[in-house]
Amino acid sequence: MSNICDILHIFKKGQAMTLKSKNLITSLFAGVLSLVGYLIYALSSVAPESSNLQSWAILIIVALGIAIGLQVIVHIIFYIVAHIGIAAKTGDPKAAERTMKAEMKDDERGKQIDLKTRYIGYLFFGLGFVSALVALAFGAIPLLALHLVLGSCFIGGFVEGVISIYYNERK
């Protein structure tokens, strides 16, 4: 519980967030937007039948392609807006470019944060995979197992991003 309070305290300090943290928040937003779009379609009346795994596999592949495309577009827009914002503050486009390169470059601390958070993401994926196998062993439909793995990947990536923001902003 104290970690959640620490995260909320970081956002209340009034300090400027690092560019890397802002980038992570943008990425999390795009990921949540992709998941919501998938859920709206998957829970609608036009979704494939639960027994038709081939249609679900195609749907998930298309959804992943759309999610990747959305991430790319959102990151391009983020970098353009960030560059314009920094250039407007400093009055020098070259200084904005140097600032962005310096802030987005990983140092030893950044590499350690990436290792810690990546481990957490893999942990969630592993738990989702094992839970899918257990569900299949107890007679669940294969579609449930597929969604357990997909959901664990999303949750792992989301938690990985939030914890990375926490460690990046903690000084």
Residue, then its C-alpha position, 0 to 999 in steps of 0.5 A: m500500500s505504501n508503494i501506491c502512496d509513493i507513486l501518488h506522492i511523486f505525481k503531487k510533488g509538482q516537479a517536472m517528470t522526465l521525458k522517459s516517464k512521459n513517454l512511458i505514460t503515453s505508451l501505457f495510454a496507447g496500450v489501454l486504448s488498444l485493449v479497450g478496442y479489442l474488448i469492445y470487439a471481442l465482447s460484441s455480437v460480431a465476435p467469432e464463436s468460442s469454438n472457432l479458434q482459427s477466427w480468434a487467432i486471426l482476430i488477435i493477430v489483427a488486434l496486435g497489428i493495430a496495437i503496434g501501429l497505434q504505438v508507433i503513431v502515438h510515439i511519433i506524435f509524442y516526439i514531435v510534440a515534445h520537441i516542439g514544447i522543448a524548443a518553445k521553452t528554450g527558443d532553440p531547436k538545436a537545444a531541444e534536440r540535445t535535451m531530448k537525446a540526453e533525457m532519452k539516453d539510458d545510463e546505468r540506473g536506467k538499465q537497472i530499472d529496465l532489468k527489474t521491470r522486465y523481470i516483472g513483465y516476464l513473471f506476469f507472462g509466466l503466471g498467465f501461461v501456467s494459469a492457462l495450462v491449469a485451466l486447460a487441465f481442468g477442462a476449460i475451453p481453449l479460448l479461455a486459455l488463449h485470453l489468460v495468456l493475452g491478458s497476462c501479457f497486457i497486465g505484465g506490460f502495464v505493471e512493468g510500465v507503471i513500476s518503470i515510471y515509479y523508479n524513473e521518478r524516484k530520485 
